[in-house]
Amino acid sequence: MTSPHLLVRIGESAAALPAAAVRRVIRTPRLHALPAADAALLGLAEFAGEPLAVLDLAGLLGRPAPAAAPPAVTVVAWLGPDDERELVGLAVDEALEVAALDPAAASGAGGAGGGEVLVGERPVRLLDPRRLAEAAP
Amino acid sequence: MSPDLLLLRQGGAGELLVGVPAGAVAGLARTADGVRLALAGGGAVAAREVVELARGVAVRPLPALLRGRLPAPLAAAAGLALWRSEPLVVLAAGAEEAP
C-alpha cells in the first residue's frame, strides 16, 4: 500500500521520509553549534517557539559530515515511536518532491536507512522515523 | 517541567548557553577563567559567566538522538530549552561536568 513520502536529496543520493512524520520543511535556521559535539549534530535552533536540535541526515546515515556550511534545507520531523515521538530537524541538501511510495516494495538493507525503492530511475532510500530515532552515534 | 534555571555562558566558539536547575546550585566561586558552580549533588560546572536566573523555563526532554552526541561536558544534559529565542542545554540536577 502506498503512502505519501517526502523525497530529499543528500549529496548525490536521495532518501524518503513518510510525509506523516514531517511537520515542516524550512530553510536551515540559524544554528547554535555545540563545540566538540558529534559531527552529525549540527547545533540547536529555535523553531516555532521551541528548542530544536538539528542533525545532519547524511551523518545519521553514516555518510561523511558536511564540509563547511550545513545543508541548506531542514526537514522538521517527528522521530521515534508514536507515543514518544520527538521533534528534530534533519538537515538535507534539497527537498525534491512528495511521492506515493510503497514501503513493502523496498529492497535491500533494513535499519534506520530502510530499503530502497525506485522513483523513476532514481534509487531512493526509505527512512523509518522510528528506527532513525535510535541511530547510534 | 518548568524549573528556575541559572543560565551560564560557556566560552569558546559556540558561546553556548547552559542552564543549571537553581535548586541544584550549592555555591558559586570566581575563577581565573570565569565562574565555577558547586552543585548540591557534589559535582561542579564551569562557565565563562553567569547570565541570569531565569524563572519557570519550559524544558523539553533531550531527544534520544542527542544521547551520546553531546560534547563530554554536557553528557549529563537532561533537556533543551529556549531563553529569549536562544536555545540552551539544560543540565540534570546534580550533574557533574568535567570542563
Interface residues (C-beta under 8 A of the other chain):
Chain A: H32 A33 L34 P35 A36 A37 D38 A40 L41 G43 L44 A45 E46 G49 E50 P51 L52 A53 L55 L60 L79 G80 E86 L87 V88 L132 A133 E134 A135 A136 P137
Chain B: G12 A13 G14 E15 L16 L17 R60 P61 P63 A64 L65 L66 G68 R69 L70 P71 A72 L74 L80 A81 L82 S85 E86 P87 L88 V89
